[in-house]
Amino acid sequence: MTTTVPGTTTPAAGPLGSRRTDAREKDIMRFRTVSGPDLITRNDAYLAWQLDRQAADLWPYFRRYDTGLSTRATVVSDTGVVTRGPNFGGQDYLSLTAHPAVLDAAHQALRDYGPLTAGSPALGGATPISKALEARLGEALRTEHVALFPTGWAAGFGTIRSLTHRRDHILLDSLSHDSLRQGAAASGATVEFFRHLDNDAVRRHLKGIRATDTKNAVLVVTEGVFSMDSDTPQLAELLGICREYGAQLMVDVAHDFGAMGESGGGQLEVHGILGEVDFVVGAFSKTFATTGGFLATPSASAREYVRMFGGPQTFSSAITPVQTAVALAALAVVTSPEGARRRTAVAAVATRLREGLTARGLEVMGDVVCPVVPVLIGDTPTGRTASGLIARAGLVAHLVEQPAVASDAARFRLQAMADHSDVDVDTAVDILDTCIREARQAAR
């Protein structure tokens, strides 16, 4: 038997029943480290397993949108499964991708500056729009010095990688985003992880470090909202602990800046420390209708150092004029009364989702109402089965499994938008409940 995807022909080996069991139950991480002399063929076993998952309707990745990003969408899988219905898989928290002011800004930037930047930020990649965006971000975050990055991932990675060195120390929340973890690993600093949201553990780590090293830097890294768990640290307390031990604090605000807080300042505003954190990194891809990222800091020298040594600042092309103009226009909406109304709307959508799912007996994770609503499934095989059922039932919702979460903590991560209707929410609740129950019944 041969299972194929477009452009690929790979013979599957072994009995069909055992391959289907593998596709449903085996952990993807067994393929993470492979060996062998031939880089061309040594991943064939992984590909065969992926193709078996696709054939069994158990592959949730690399689907494409055939419509614009909106509250209802059409999504197509690699194997041709078409999903039409409420879209809780897209990242457009304030529903700004179709906002007239955002579209007008994109069109004007395209006419004025064209579709491409001249190079990296270090080599002519900026425009007047870039400078305006940096200034407006500084105002919104009450932080004077801002640097733009081509992606949010690059902002986290590049900032940590450039600022910390071999004799320094980095403490990361154990659930920190991949960009932060990889930046720390690439820095050469001593890296330690503390238990998720545990400020007492941070204090113990810092006390131990400072008992033997008072000469080198310590960077503590956390996030405003952890999107996989929908929770947030006690940020003001954490900042105080860092100050006590002469450490600096970095907060990744990708999921909360713009979407939360009275004026859109995210969890930094909610916790009363807006403008006080040493390093704030974030992304435009959740709330600001485009891609790109940023660093905001009160330190002029840190900003300039990151701009020179931050990797993507020097060796990757800058975000385009269109992306920059979109982010600037979206930021204007975010910080306006309309932005406040949209934050209220998306919070109401998230609340209705959480209450509806909880009423069905499903486990909704987290203790903060934010645009991300994670629904815990638990074992990965059940999650994979439910994902295939949900796609065919007409709901766009993404399964999250290892390596993003532990193998016994698979979940669906629903992403609310301000323009979702009550009907969208109630339909999503019905489909999730039905499909998850069916998947659990099949697993017995």
Order of alpha helices (4+ residues) and beta strands (2+ residues): beta-beta-alpha-alpha-beta-beta-beta-alpha-alpha-beta-alpha-beta-alpha-beta-alpha-beta-alpha-beta-alpha-beta-beta-alpha-alpha-alpha-alpha-beta-beta-alpha-beta-beta-alpha
